[in-house]
């Protein structure tokens, strides 16, 4: 039996797997090759949607990619959805409630391979452009087919805390991530990177004790907590660092290679 047989290692992409220039360095790729050649499952868990993730490469990914902060997994090798836990009609109705209360908000909606926006502003245009995402402008969430992997709310003219308070009281049927910027990320109830990690592990017949995660940001926290052992780059968010089982080298100095070095000793 290979030493990493039925072991899953899932990593955040931006700020963890990629360095600050967005590059996946050869030291990481060499160690991933060692990990996968000995039976390990390696993939990415990202907040990016299918439309915005362009970094699949079978040189280093050999398992379905977890997208939209755990809402869906996509098997790029087979070019098919592996699982999808997106926002359904309850998400559409929740967004309508939010827009009724805050009509100036910009809302982005992400069905599987399409993107829509309401009240498009420069902030969302830049958001789409930075990830190479084509989009359609609509007037109502009712025009957008469900399910959505996620929705993003841009609070350019509204205090995000006001929107948080409204959502806490009036839209308990959905969940959201309190981002540090102007965006609020809306997900189906119970969806996050942690639940996505566990679901992917079950689908791959990986035991919970053999499911590992690496991440640097607040949207990685649930994954860091859910993993059997978790790893955070030394330049990660301070709160996430406190939750880590291991602090590893920075994303600019081979964080993933360092993780696999530790796993090599564990196994």
LUMDODO-413229 format. One record per residue: x, y, z of N, C-alpha, C, O in turn; residue in three letters. Coordinates in steps of 0.2 Angstrom, whole numbers, padded with zeros to 4 digits, always signed. Atoms other than C-alpha are relative to their C-alpha. Example, Ala and Ser with C-alpha at 12.3 -4.5 7.8 and 13.67 -1.06 7.14 Angstrom:
! residues 2
+0004-0006+0000+0062-0022+0039+0004+0006+0000+0009+0005+0003Ala-0004-0006-0001+0068-0005+0036-0004+0005+0003-0001+0011+0004Ser
//
This chain:
! residues 267
+0004-0006+0000+0000+0000+0000+0004+0006+0000+0009+0007+0004Unk-0003-0006+0000+0006+0017-0004-0001+0004+0006-0006+0004+0009Unk+0000-0003-0007+0010+0028+0011-0005+0005+0000-0008+0006+0006Unk+0005-0005+0000-0002+0042+0006-0007-0003-0003-0011+0001-0005Unk+0006+0003+0003-0016+0030+0000-0006+0002+0004-0006+0002+0010Unk+0006-0003-0003-0033+0038+0004+0001+0005+0005-0002+0006+0010Unk-0001-0006-0004-0026+0053+0011-0002+0006-0004+0000+0007-0010Unk+0002-0006+0003-0033+0070+0006+0003+0006+0003+0003+0008+0009Unk-0003-0007-0002-0024+0087+0006-0003+0005-0004-0003+0005-0010Unk+0003-0005+0004-0034+0102+0001+0003+0007+0002+0004+0008+0008Unk-0003-0006-0002-0027+0119+0000-0004+0006-0003-0006+0005-0009Unk+0002-0007+0003-0033+0137-0002+0004+0002-0006+0010+0000-0006Unk-0004-0002+0006-0027+0145-0018+0004+0006+0001+0010+0006+0002Unk-0003-0006-0001-0024+0163-0016+0003+0001+0007+0000+0000+0012Unk-0004-0001-0007-0011+0167-0002+0002-0006+0003+0005-0005+0009Unk-0002+0006-0003-0008+0149+0001+0004-0004-0005+0010-0005-0004Unk-0004+0004+0005-0004+0138-0014+0004+0005-0004+0010+0003-0006Unk-0003-0005+0004+0000+0153-0025+0004+0005+0004+0002+0006+0009Unk-0003-0005-0004+0013+0165-0020-0003+0007-0002-0008+0007-0005Unk+0003-0007+0001+0010+0184-0020-0001+0002-0007-0004+0007-0008Unk+0000-0002+0007+0013+0185-0038-0005-0005-0004-0006-0004-0010Unk+0004+0005+0004+0000+0171-0042+0003-0006-0003+0000-0009-0007Unk-0004+0005+0003+0013+0159-0046+0000-0007+0004+0001-0006+0010Unk-0001+0006-0004+0013+0140-0041+0008-0002-0002+0009-0003-0007Unk-0007+0001+0000+0032+0137-0038+0002-0007-0001-0002-0012+0001Unk-0002+0006+0002+0041+0122-0044+0002-0004+0007+0001-0011+0007Unk-0001+0004-0006+0046+0117-0026-0006-0003+0003-0006-0009+0005Unk+0006+0003-0002+0028+0115-0022-0002-0006-0004-0005-0011-0002Unk+0003+0005+0005+0024+0105-0038+0004-0006+0001+0001-0012+0001Unk-0004+0006-0001+0039+0093-0034-0003-0004+0006-0003-0010+0005Unk+0003+0004-0006+0032+0089-0017-0007-0003-0001-0008-0008+0002Unk+0006+0003+0001+0015+0087-0023+0000-0006-0004-0003-0011-0003Unk-0001+0006+0004+0021+0075-0036+0002-0006+0004+0000-0011+0003Unk-0002+0005-0004+0029+0065-0023-0006-0003+0004-0007-0009+0005Unk+0006+0002-0004+0013+0065-0012-0005-0004-0005-0007-0009-0002Unk+0005+0003+0004+0002+0060-0027+0002-0007-0003-0001-0011-0003Unk-0003+0006+0003+0014+0047-0034+0000-0006+0006+0000-0011+0004Unk+0001+0005-0005+0012+0038-0017-0007+0000+0003-0008-0002+0008Unk+0007+0001-0002-0007+0038-0017-0004+0005+0002-0010+0005+0003Unk+0004-0006-0003-0012+0055-0010-0005+0003-0005-0003+0004-0011Unk+0005-0004+0003-0027+0065-0016+0002+0007+0001+0002+0009+0007Unk-0002-0007-0001-0022+0083-0019-0004+0005-0004-0005+0003-0010Unk+0004-0005+0004-0033+0098-0024-0001+0007+0004+0002+0008+0009Unk+0000-0007-0002-0038+0116-0021-0007+0001+0003-0012-0002+0000Unk+0006-0003-0003-0052+0124-0010+0000+0007-0001+0004+0010+0003Unk+0000-0007+0001-0056+0141-0016-0006+0004+0000-0012+0000-0001Unk+0006-0004+0001-0068+0155-0015-0002+0002-0007-0008+0004-0008Unk+0002-0001+0007-0068+0157-0033-0005-0005-0003-0005-0010-0001Unk+0005+0004+0003-0082+0151-0044+0003-0004-0006+0009-0003-0008Unk-0003+0004+0006-0080+0139-0059+0002+0005-0005+0007+0004-0009Unk-0001-0005+0005-0081+0155-0070+0007+0003+0001+0010+0006-0003Unk-0006-0004-0002-0066+0163-0060+0006-0004+0002+0011-0002+0003Unk-0006+0004-0002-0055+0148-0057+0003-0003-0007+0000-0007-0010Unk-0004+0001+0006-0042+0146-0071+0007-0004+0001+0011-0004-0003Unk-0007+0002-0002-0028+0137-0062+0000-0008+0000+0005-0011+0003Unk-0001+0008+0000-0032+0118-0065+0005-0002-0004+0007+0000-0009Unk-0006+0003+0004-0017+0108-0070+0001-0007+0003+0002-0008+0009Unk-0001+0006-0003-0016+0090-0069+0007-0002+0002+0008-0008+0004Unk-0006+0001-0003+0002+0091-0065+0000+0000+0007+0004-0004+0010Unk+0000+0000-0008-0003+0095-0047-0007-0001+0003-0007-0002+0009Unk+0007+0002-0003-0022+0092-0045-0002-0006-0003-0002-0007-0009Unk+0002+0006+0003-0028+0075-0046-0007-0002+0004-0008-0008+0004Unk+0007+0002-0003-0045+0076-0036-0004+0006-0002-0002+0011-0004Unk+0004-0006+0002-0060+0087-0039+0001+0006+0004+0004+0006+0010Unk-0002-0007-0003-0058+0106-0035-0006+0002+0004-0012+0002+0001Unk+0006-0003-0004-0069+0113-0021+0000+0008-0002+0004+0011-0001Unk+0001-0007+0003-0076+0130-0028-0005+0003+0004-0009+0000+0008Unk+0005-0004-0003-0086+0144-0021-0001-0001+0008-0006-0002+0010Unk+0000+0001-0007-0081+0141-0003-0003-0006+0002-0007-0006+0007Unk+0003+0007-0003-0087+0123-0002-0007-0001-0004-0009-0006-0002Unk+0007+0001+0002-0103+0125-0012+0000-0005-0006-0005-0008-0006Unk+0000+0005+0005-0098+0114-0026+0007-0003-0001+0012+0001+0000Unk-0007+0003+0002-0084+0102-0032-0001-0001-0007-0006-0004-0010Unk+0000+0001+0007-0079+0101-0050+0006-0005-0002+0011-0004+0000Unk-0005+0005+0002-0070+0086-0058+0003+0003-0007-0001+0001-0012Unk-0003-0003+0006-0059+0095-0071+0002-0006-0005+0002-0005-0011Unk-0003+0006+0004-0052+0078-0077-0006-0003-0005-0005-0004-0010Unk+0006+0003+0004-0070+0072-0082-0004+0005-0003-0009+0004-0006Unk+0003-0006+0002-0076+0090-0085-0008-0001+0002-0012+0000-0002Unk+0007+0001-0003-0092+0087-0074+0000+0002+0007+0005+0002+0011Unk+0001-0002-0007-0099+0093-0058+0000-0006+0005-0003-0011+0003Unk-0001+0006-0004-0094+0081-0044-0006+0001+0006-0009-0005+0007Unk+0006-0002-0004-0107+0089-0031-0001+0007+0000+0003+0011-0001Unk+0002-0007+0000-0117+0105-0030-0005+0001+0006-0010-0002+0006Unk+0004-0002-0005-0124+0112-0014-0001+0008+0000+0000+0011+0005Unk+0001-0007+0001-0129+0129-0020-0006+0003+0003-0010-0001+0006Unk+0006-0004-0002-0142+0142-0017-0006-0002-0004-0005-0001-0011Unk+0006+0001+0004-0160+0137-0023-0004+0006+0001-0002+0012+0001Unk+0005-0005+0000-0176+0146-0023+0000+0004+0007-0001+0010+0007Unk-0001-0004-0007-0173+0151-0004+0005+0005-0001+0004+0011+0002Unk-0005-0005+0001-0157+0160-0009-0003+0006-0004-0002+0012-0003Unk+0002-0005+0004-0166+0169-0023-0005+0005+0004-0005+0011+0003Unk+0005-0004-0004-0180+0175-0011+0003+0004+0005+0001+0010+0006Unk-0004-0004-0005-0167+0180+0002+0003+0006-0003+0003+0012+0000Unk-0003-0006+0003-0158+0191-0010-0006+0005-0002-0004+0011-0002Unk+0005-0005+0001-0175+0199-0015-0002+0004+0006-0003+0010+0005Unk+0001-0003-0006-0178+0203+0003+0005+0005+0001+0004+0011+0003Unk-0006-0005-0002-0161+0211+0005+0000+0006-0005+0001+0012-0003Unk+0000-0005+0005-0163+0221-0011-0006+0005+0001-0006+0011+0000Unk+0005-0004-0001-0180+0227-0006+0001+0005+0006-0001+0011+0006Unk-0002-0004-0005-0172+0234+0010+0005+0005-0002+0005+0010+0000Unk-0006-0004+0002-0156+0240+0002+0000+0000-0008+0004-0003-0011Unk+0001+0000+0007-0161+0244-0016+0006+0002-0004+0007+0000-0010Unk-0006-0003+0004-0144+0252-0021+0006-0005+0000+0011-0004-0003Unk-0005+0005+0000-0134+0236-0017+0001-0003-0007-0003-0004-0011Unk-0001+0003+0006-0125+0228-0031+0001-0008+0002+0003-0010+0007Unk+0000+0007-0001-0128+0209-0032+0003-0004-0006+0001-0003-0011Unk-0003+0004+0005-0118+0196-0041-0003-0007+0001-0004-0009+0007Unk+0003+0006-0001-0126+0179-0044+0004-0005-0005+0005-0004-0011Unk-0005+0005+0004-0116+0163-0050-0004-0007-0001-0002-0011+0003Unk+0002+0007+0002-0126+0149-0057+0007-0004-0003+0012-0001-0004Unk-0006+0004+0002-0114+0135-0063+0005+0003-0004+0011+0004-0003Unk-0005-0002+0005-0106+0142-0078-0002+0007-0003+0000+0008-0009Unk+0002-0007+0002-0115+0159-0080+0001+0005+0006+0001+0003+0012Unk+0000-0005-0005-0114+0175-0071-0004+0006-0001-0005+0008-0007Unk+0005-0005+0001-0127+0189-0068+0002+0005+0006+0004+0004+0011Unk-0001-0005-0005-0127+0206-0059-0006+0005+0000-0009+0006-0006Unk+0005-0005-0001-0140+0218-0053+0004+0007+0003+0008+0006+0007Unk-0003-0007-0002-0135+0237-0051+0007+0000-0001+0011+0001+0004Unk-0007+0001+0002-0118+0234-0059+0003+0007+0001+0001+0012-0001Unk-0004-0006-0001-0105+0247-0053+0007-0002-0001+0009-0008-0003Unk-0007+0001+0002-0087+0249-0056+0004-0006+0005+0008-0009+0002Unk-0003+0005-0005-0082+0238-0040-0002-0007-0003+0003-0011-0003Unk+0001+0007+0003-0091+0223-0048+0003-0001-0007+0005-0007-0008Unk-0003+0001+0006-0085+0226-0065+0007-0001+0001+0010-0006-0003Unk-0007+0002-0002-0067+0226-0058+0001-0007+0003+0005-0011+0001Unk+0000+0007-0003-0071+0210-0048-0001-0005-0006+0003-0010-0006Unk+0001+0004+0005-0077+0202-0064+0006+0000-0005+0009-0005-0007Unk-0005+0000+0005-0063+0208-0075+0007-0003+0003+0010-0006-0001Unk-0006+0003-0003-0049+0203-0063+0000-0008+0000+0005-0010+0000Unk+0000+0007+0000-0055+0185-0064-0002-0002-0007-0003-0008-0008Unk+0001+0002+0007-0059+0185-0083-0007-0003+0000-0008-0007-0004Unk+0007+0002+0000-0078+0183-0080-0004+0004-0004-0005+0010-0003Unk+0005-0003+0004-0091+0187-0093-0006+0000+0004-0008-0005+0008Unk+0006-0001-0004-0107+0193-0086-0006+0003-0004-0005+0006-0009Unk+0006-0003+0003-0125+0198-0090-0003+0004+0006-0003+0003+0012Unk+0003-0005-0005-0134+0213-0081-0008-0002-0001-0011-0002-0006Unk+0007+0001+0000-0152+0209-0076-0003+0005+0005+0000+0009+0009Unk+0004-0005-0004-0166+0219-0066-0002-0004+0007-0004+0000+0011Unk+0002+0004-0005-0171+0205-0054+0003-0007+0001+0005-0010-0004Unk-0003+0007-0001-0165+0189-0046-0005-0005-0003-0002-0011-0005Unk+0005+0004+0004-0181+0181-0054+0003-0002-0007+0001-0007-0010Unk-0002+0001+0006-0172+0182-0070+0006-0005-0001+0008-0007-0006Unk-0006+0004-0001-0157+0171-0064-0002-0007+0002-0005-0008+0007Unk+0002+0007-0002-0159+0152-0065+0004-0002+0006+0010+0000+0007Unk-0004+0004-0006-0155+0142-0049+0001-0007-0002-0002-0010-0006Unk-0003-0003-0006-0146+0135-0041+0006+0004-0002+0009+0004-0007Unk-0006-0004+0000-0132+0147-0038+0005-0003+0004+0004-0005+0010Unk-0005+0002-0004-0115+0142-0032+0000+0005+0006+0001+0002+0012Unk+0000-0005-0005-0115+0158-0022-0003+0007-0003-0004+0007-0009Unk+0001-0007+0002-0120+0176-0023+0005+0005+0004+0007+0003+0010Unk-0005-0005-0003-0109+0191-0019-0004+0007+0000-0007+0009-0005Unk+0003-0007-0001-0116+0208-0012+0005+0005+0001+0009+0004+0006Unk-0005-0005+0000-0106+0223-0015-0003+0006+0004-0008+0009+0001Unk+0003-0006-0004-0109+0237-0002+0004+0006-0001+0007+0009+0004Unk-0004-0006+0002-0102+0252-0011-0002+0006+0004+0002+0010+0006Unk+0003-0006-0002-0114+0264-0004-0004-0001+0007-0007+0003+0010Unk+0004+0002-0007-0121+0255+0012+0005-0003+0004+0010-0007+0002Unk-0004+0003-0005-0112+0250+0028-0002-0008+0000-0007-0010+0001Unk+0002+0007+0000-0110+0231+0027-0003-0002+0007-0006-0007+0007Unk+0003+0002-0007-0114+0230+0046-0007+0000+0000-0011-0004+0003Unk+0007-0001+0000-0131+0236+0042-0003-0006-0004-0009-0009-0002Unk+0002+0006+0004-0133+0222+0029+0000-0006+0004-0004-0010+0004Unk-0001+0006-0004-0126+0209+0041-0006+0000+0005-0009-0006+0006Unk+0005+0000-0006-0139+0214+0055-0007-0002-0004-0010-0006-0001Unk+0006+0002+0004-0153+0213+0042-0001-0007-0002-0006-0010+0000Unk+0000+0007+0002-0148+0196+0036+0000-0004+0006-0004-0009+0006Unk+0001+0004-0006-0146+0190+0054-0007-0001+0002-0009-0006+0004Unk+0007+0000-0003-0164+0194+0058-0005-0002-0006-0010-0006-0004Unk+0005+0001+0005-0173+0192+0041+0001-0005-0005-0003-0007-0009Unk-0001+0005+0005-0164+0179+0031+0004-0006+0003+0010-0007+0001Unk-0004+0005-0004-0159+0165+0043+0000-0007-0005+0004-0011-0003Unk+0000+0006+0005-0162+0152+0028+0006+0000-0004+0007-0005-0007Unk-0007+0000+0003-0145+0157+0021+0005+0001+0004+0004+0003+0010Unk-0005-0002-0004-0128+0159+0027+0005+0005-0004+0004+0006-0010Unk-0004-0005+0004-0115+0172+0023+0007+0001+0004+0008-0001+0010Unk-0007-0002-0003-0096+0177+0026+0000+0007+0001+0000+0011-0004Unk-0002-0007-0001-0092+0193+0034+0007+0002-0003+0011+0001+0001Unk-0007-0001+0003-0078+0198+0022+0002+0007+0003-0002+0011+0006Unk-0003-0006-0003-0066+0212+0028-0001+0006-0005+0000+0012-0003Unk+0000-0005+0004-0069+0222+0012-0008+0002-0001-0011+0002+0004Unk+0007-0003+0002-0085+0229+0003-0005-0006-0002-0011-0004-0002Unk+0005+0005+0003-0092+0212-0002-0002-0005+0006+0002-0006+0011Unk+0003+0005-0005-0103+0200+0008-0001-0006-0005-0004-0006-0010Unk+0001+0006+0004-0103+0182+0001-0005-0004+0003-0005-0006+0009Unk+0006+0003-0002-0119+0173+0002+0000-0007-0002+0001-0009-0008Unk+0000+0007+0001-0120+0154+0003-0006-0004+0002-0010-0001+0006Unk+0006+0004-0003-0133+0140+0006+0002-0001+0007+0007-0002+0009Unk-0001+0002-0007-0136+0136+0024+0004-0006+0001+0003-0011-0002Unk-0004+0006-0002-0123+0125+0031+0006-0001-0005+0010-0005-0004Unk-0005+0000+0005-0111+0128+0016+0006+0004+0002+0006+0010+0004Unk-0006-0003-0001-0093+0132+0020+0006-0005-0003+0005-0010-0004Unk-0006+0005+0002-0075+0125+0016+0000-0006+0004+0003-0011+0002Unk-0001+0006-0004-0076+0114+0031-0005-0005-0002-0003-0011-0002Unk+0005+0005+0002-0092+0105+0026+0002-0003-0007+0001-0008-0008Unk-0002+0003+0007-0085+0104+0008+0005-0004+0001+0006-0009-0003Unk-0006+0005-0001-0069+0096+0014-0003-0007+0002-0001-0012+0000Unk+0003+0006-0003-0079+0083+0024-0004-0004-0006-0003-0010-0006Unk+0004+0003+0005-0091+0080+0009+0005-0003-0005+0004-0009-0007Unk-0005+0002+0005-0076+0078-0003+0003-0006+0002+0004-0011-0001Unk-0004+0006-0003-0067+0066+0009-0005-0006-0001-0002-0011-0002Unk+0005+0006+0000-0083+0055+0010+0000-0003-0007+0000-0009-0008Unk+0001+0002+0007-0085+0055-0009+0006-0004-0002+0006-0008-0007Unk-0006+0004+0002-0067+0049-0011+0002-0005+0005+0008-0008+0004Unk-0001+0006-0005-0068+0036+0003+0006+0002+0004+0010-0003+0006Unk-0005-0002-0005-0056+0046+0014-0002+0001+0007-0007+0004+0008Unk+0002-0001-0007-0057+0044+0033+0001+0007+0002+0006+0010+0000Unk-0001-0007-0003-0059+0060+0043+0007+0001+0002+0010+0007+0002Unk-0006-0001-0003-0043+0057+0051+0006+0001-0005+0011+0003-0003Unk-0005-0001+0006-0034+0057+0034-0002+0006-0004+0001+0006-0010Unk+0002-0006+0004-0042+0074+0028+0004+0006+0003+0002+0008+0009Unk-0004-0005-0002-0030+0088+0029-0001+0007-0004-0003+0006-0009Unk+0002-0007+0003-0032+0107+0025+0006+0005+0001+0009+0005+0007Unk-0004-0006-0001-0021+0122+0022-0003+0006-0002-0007+0006-0007Unk+0003-0006+0002-0027+0140+0022+0003+0006+0004+0006+0005+0009Unk-0003-0006-0003-0023+0158+0026-0005+0005+0002-0003+0009+0006Unk+0005-0006-0001-0039+0168+0027-0006-0002+0004-0007-0008+0006Unk+0006+0002-0004-0055+0169+0037-0005-0004-0003-0008-0008+0000Unk+0005+0005+0003-0065+0160+0024+0003-0007+0000-0001-0012-0002Unk-0003+0007-0001-0053+0145+0027-0001-0002+0007+0000-0008+0008Unk+0000+0002-0007-0057+0145+0046-0004-0007+0001-0002-0011+0005Unk+0004+0006-0001-0071+0131+0045+0004-0006-0003+0004-0011+0000Unk-0004+0006+0003-0059+0120+0034+0005-0001+0005+0007-0007+0006Unk-0006+0001-0004-0045+0123+0046-0002-0004+0007+0001-0008+0009Unk+0003+0003-0006-0056+0118+0061-0002-0007-0001-0002-0012+0003Unk+0003+0006+0002-0064+0103+0052+0005-0005-0002+0004-0011+0000Unk-0005+0005+0002-0048+0095+0046+0003-0004+0006+0003-0002+0011Unk-0004+0004-0005-0039+0081+0055+0006+0004+0003+0006+0004+0009Unk-0005-0004-0002-0024+0092+0056+0000+0006-0005-0001+0005-0011Unk+0001-0006+0004-0023+0110+0049+0007+0003+0000+0011+0003+0004Unk-0006-0003+0001-0009+0120+0042-0001+0007-0003-0005+0008-0007Unk+0001-0007+0002-0008+0139+0040+0007+0003-0001+0012+0003+0003Unk-0006-0004+0001+0006+0149+0032+0002+0005+0005-0003+0008+0008Unk-0002-0005-0006+0016+0160+0044-0002+0007-0001-0003+0011+0003Unk+0002-0006+0001+0010+0175+0035-0008+0001-0001-0011+0005-0004Unk+0007+0001+0001-0008+0170+0036-0004+0005+0005-0001+0008+0009Unk+0004-0004-0005-0023+0179+0046+0002-0002+0007+0002-0008+0008Unk-0002+0002-0007-0019+0180+0064-0005-0004+0004-0003-0008+0008Unk+0005+0005-0004-0035+0172+0070+0000-0007-0003-0001-0012+0001Unk+0000+0007+0002-0033+0158+0058+0007-0004+0002+0007-0010+0003Unk-0006+0002-0003-0015+0156+0064-0001-0003+0007+0002-0009+0008Unk+0002+0003-0006-0022+0153+0081-0003-0007+0000-0003-0011+0005Unk+0004+0006+0001-0033+0139+0075+0004-0006-0003+0002-0011-0003Unk-0004+0005+0004-0019+0130+0066+0003-0005+0005+0005-0004+0010Unk-0004+0005-0003-0011+0113+0071+0007+0001-0001+0011+0000+0003Unk-0006-0001+0002+0004+0118+0062+0001+0007-0004-0003+0008-0008Unk-0002-0006+0004+0012+0135+0056+0005-0002-0005+0011-0005-0002Unk-0005+0002+0005+0021+0132+0040+0003+0006-0003+0001+0012-0002Unk-0003-0005+0003+0032+0142+0029-0005+0005-0004-0010+0002-0006Unk+0005-0004+0003+0024+0157+0020-0001-0002-0007+0002-0007-0010Unk+0001+0002+0007+0016+0156+0003+0005+0002-0005+0005-0001-0011Unk-0006-0002+0004+0031+0164-0004+0006-0004+0001+0011-0003-0003Unk-0005+0004-0002+0042+0151+0003-0001-0008+0000+0001-0011+0004Unk+0001+0007+0001+0035+0134-0002-0005-0003+0006-0003-0008+0009Unk+0005+0003-0006+0020+0132+0011-0002-0007-0001-0002-0011+0003Unk+0003+0007+0002+0013+0117+0002+0006-0005+0001+0004-0011+0003Unk-0006+0004-0001+0030+0109+0001+0002-0002+0007+0003-0008+0009Unk-0001+0001-0008+0032+0111+0020-0005-0004+0003-0003-0008+0007Unk+0006+0005-0002+0015+0103+0023+0002-0007-0002+0001-0011+0003Unk-0001+0007+0002+0020+0088+0013+0006-0003+0004+0006-0009+0005Unk-0005+0002-0004+0036+0087+0022-0002-0003+0007+0000-0008+0010Unk+0003+0002-0007+0026+0086+0039-0004-0006-0001-0003-0011+0003Unk+0004+0006+0001+0014+0073+0032+0005-0006-0001+0003-0011+0001Unk-0005+0005+0001+0029+0063+0026+0002-0003+0007+0004-0009+0007Unk-0002+0002-0006+0034+0062+0044-0005-0004+0004-0004-0009+0007Unk+0006+0003-0003+0017+0058+0050-0002-0007-0002-0003-0012+0002Unk+0001+0007+0003+0015+0043+0038+0006-0004-0001+0005-0010-0004Unk
//
